[in-house]
């Protein structure tokens, strides 16, 4: 096994995690402001933390596009 094969083997689990977060993610396609609104106090509708659904939610926030997105 050469160096490239070893690098590919190390990268595969990370690729699978990203695929899992993208697949059937109900939060993708929403703007960042819409997703952040789900986190607001009285109207809290975001999933519970430390769950797969939370991971999908956070992935969508980080990768949201359009107006109201996260900026530096």
Backbone bond lengths (Angstrom), bond angles and torsions (degrees), N, CA, C in turn:
res aa  C-N    CA-C-N  psi(-1)  N-CA   C-N-CA  omega(-1)  CA-C   N-CA-C  phi
1 X - - - 1.445 - - 1.533 108.16 -
2 X 1.308 115.30 125.83 1.458 117.99 -179.76 1.533 111.08 -90.54
3 X 1.298 115.11 179.74 1.465 120.87 -173.92 1.529 112.22 -62.07
4 X 1.314 117.43 -40.11 1.469 121.03 -179.88 1.522 110.55 -62.89
5 X 1.324 117.40 -42.99 1.464 120.56 178.25 1.529 111.14 -61.36
6 X 1.309 117.56 -40.31 1.463 120.79 178.72 1.531 111.01 -65.11
7 X 1.334 117.00 -39.82 1.464 120.57 177.97 1.529 111.38 -64.71
8 X 1.318 116.52 -40.51 1.468 120.59 177.83 1.522 110.20 -63.45
9 X 1.317 117.24 -43.58 1.465 121.09 -179.76 1.535 110.63 -62.39
10 X 1.319 117.54 -36.80 1.466 120.49 179.07 1.523 111.88 -72.30
11 X 1.330 117.87 -30.48 1.464 121.69 -177.01 1.529 113.05 -81.87
12 X 1.303 119.23 -24.51 1.458 121.49 -175.05 1.524 114.61 -56.51
13 X 1.328 120.76 -45.77 1.474 118.13 179.20 1.525 113.25 -59.45
14 X 1.320 118.11 -36.48 1.461 121.19 178.68 1.520 111.33 -67.72
15 X 1.325 116.87 -37.65 1.461 121.24 177.97 1.525 109.72 -64.86
16 X 1.311 116.87 -40.91 1.465 120.61 179.45 1.526 111.65 -64.99
17 X 1.320 117.74 -35.69 1.459 121.24 177.72 1.523 110.05 -63.97
18 X 1.320 117.19 -44.74 1.465 121.03 179.70 1.522 110.05 -63.86
19 X 1.327 117.95 -41.92 1.465 120.78 177.96 1.520 110.61 -60.66
20 X 1.335 117.28 -40.67 1.463 121.41 179.92 1.534 110.42 -65.09
21 X 1.332 116.76 -38.11 1.459 120.17 -179.62 1.526 112.15 -71.08
22 X 1.304 117.71 -31.84 1.469 121.37 179.47 1.523 112.39 -80.16
23 X 1.317 116.90 -34.95 1.465 121.46 -173.69 1.525 110.59 -68.86
24 X 1.315 116.09 128.68 1.462 123.20 177.14 1.530 112.14 51.59
25 X 1.315 116.82 42.16 1.458 121.30 179.28 1.526 108.67 -92.41
26 X 1.343 117.17 108.38 1.463 119.62 -176.87 1.531 113.92 -68.96
27 X 1.322 116.89 -12.26 1.459 120.76 -177.16 1.524 113.15 -92.45
28 X 1.316 117.38 -15.11 1.465 120.61 179.07 1.525 108.55 -67.65
29 X 1.307 116.06 143.72 1.458 120.98 179.69 1.522 112.96 94.64
30 X 1.328 117.08 -11.82 1.454 120.37 175.96 1.521 108.36 -90.52
31 X 1.319 115.87 153.51 1.464 118.99 178.74 1.520 109.64 -76.12
32 X 1.299 115.11 163.01 1.453 120.67 179.57 1.529 110.43 -61.90
33 X 1.312 116.58 -39.36 1.467 119.26 -179.55 1.526 111.56 -65.07
34 X 1.336 117.74 -36.65 1.467 120.80 176.34 1.526 110.97 -64.47
35 X 1.319 115.54 -41.62 1.465 119.54 -179.66 1.525 111.20 -69.06
36 X 1.322 116.85 -40.31 1.458 119.69 178.85 1.521 111.18 -66.92
37 X 1.317 116.70 -29.98 1.462 120.54 177.02 1.531 111.07 -62.60
38 X 1.334 116.93 -32.12 1.465 120.89 177.51 1.526 112.05 -65.51
39 X 1.323 116.40 -20.28 1.464 121.19 -179.80 1.527 113.12 -90.46
40 X 1.333 116.89 -6.95 1.462 118.76 -174.60 1.531 111.31 -70.55
41 X 1.311 115.75 145.61 1.457 127.01 -172.57 1.512 118.41 -33.96
42 X 1.324 118.49 -79.65 1.455 121.86 -173.84 1.521 112.88 -67.30
43 X 1.321 116.72 -30.08 1.464 121.48 -176.70 1.517 112.68 -100.03
44 X 1.319 118.27 24.22 1.465 121.68 -175.26 1.526 110.51 -56.74
45 X 1.327 116.17 117.01 1.458 121.96 -179.11 1.525 111.82 -131.13
46 X 1.303 116.83 7.47 1.467 120.57 -179.74 1.529 109.19 -72.82
47 X 1.329 116.64 156.74 1.467 119.23 178.51 1.526 112.27 -68.33
48 X 1.317 116.20 164.60 1.463 120.63 178.70 1.521 110.29 -65.84
49 X 1.316 114.90 146.84 1.462 120.40 179.93 1.526 110.80 -68.16
50 X 1.328 114.48 158.45 1.459 124.18 177.37 1.528 112.59 60.33
51 X 1.340 115.64 36.63 1.457 121.85 173.29 1.526 108.12 -125.90
52 X 1.324 116.73 166.96 1.464 119.39 177.40 1.526 110.60 -64.88
53 X 1.317 116.34 -34.49 1.462 119.96 178.78 1.536 110.71 -65.19
54 X 1.327 117.00 -37.70 1.470 121.72 176.11 1.528 109.68 -63.60
55 X 1.324 116.84 -42.43 1.462 120.58 178.64 1.531 110.65 -59.58
56 X 1.329 116.96 -41.69 1.463 121.05 177.74 1.527 110.52 -64.39
57 X 1.321 115.51 -41.04 1.463 120.80 179.46 1.522 110.90 -61.60
58 X 1.319 116.96 -48.23 1.457 120.90 -179.60 1.529 111.46 -66.57
59 X 1.314 117.54 -37.40 1.467 121.25 176.48 1.530 109.56 -59.77
60 X 1.332 116.33 -42.94 1.459 120.31 -179.76 1.523 111.26 -65.63
61 X 1.333 117.73 -38.82 1.463 119.80 178.29 1.524 110.64 -63.20
62 X 1.302 116.31 -46.52 1.468 120.22 -177.55 1.526 111.19 -65.97
63 X 1.328 117.02 -35.12 1.462 120.27 -176.26 1.533 112.77 -103.14
64 X 1.324 117.52 15.37 1.458 119.86 179.25 1.517 110.39 -69.56
65 X 1.301 114.86 151.12 1.461 119.09 -179.22 1.519 108.87 -123.09
66 X 1.276 115.16 172.94 1.446 120.50 178.01 1.509 112.51 89.52
67 X 1.305 114.82 -166.29 1.461 120.73 -176.13 1.524 110.67 -71.78
68 X 1.274 114.91 147.24 1.453 120.09 178.48 1.508 113.14 83.77
69 X 1.332 117.62 12.19 1.452 121.04 -179.32 1.509 112.26 -73.34
70 X 1.305 115.60 167.71 1.463 120.30 178.90 1.516 109.50 -68.77
71 X 1.324 116.48 135.90 1.460 121.37 178.19 1.513 108.56 -126.60
72 X 1.303 114.70 161.72 1.472 119.69 179.85 1.504 110.38 -82.66
